[in-house]
Amino acid sequence: KDIEEELSVRIKLLKKAQAVALQSQINPHFINNTLETINWMVDSRLGEDNDVSEMLNSLSQILRFSLQDSDTFVTLQEELAYVKKYLFIQLKRLNNRFDVVWDIPDELLRCKVIKMVLQPVIENAINYGIKPYDDIGELRIEAVREQDVIHLIQVDGIKVCFI
């Protein structure tokens, strides 16, 4: 009888987990399809070459990257492609109030980094190092390799280390 009860509890938990997994697959798909539909509507009214469509495309690609079921690690090149889309949106939101300076050696682009680790650091740099000031700011992102560690450095030497 105890085994039957335990099995019943585990089956209920499994069904709940399956339902959550199915829901998490549907929502991102729905969001991306909705963004594409909005983008088509914008294109039909403003023409294909417009900032709104570019922002929608960037947002859609960011969502796809963040929600795709993949490893915890991605190449630095993949991470930077996602970050560039994020920065494009931020530049539009802030009326180009900052410049982005990149200094990333090509040989580091294949190195593995933690997926989506740069966006919160860059967001903080924008919110606390650029937004409060009236001047045009500079966001500097550079990568330096020291033995087996890659340092990604931006705004006032804040370091984020990857092994």
Buried (B, 14 or more C-beta within 10 A) or exposed (E): EEEEEEEEEEEEEEEEEEEEEEEEEEEBEEBBEEBEEBBEEBBEEEEEEBEBBBBBBBBBBBBBBEBEEEEEBBBBBBBBEBBEBBBBBBBBEEEEBBEBEBEBEEEBBEBBBBBBBBBEBBEEBBEEBBBEEEEEBEBBBEBBEEEEEBBBBBBEEEEBEBE
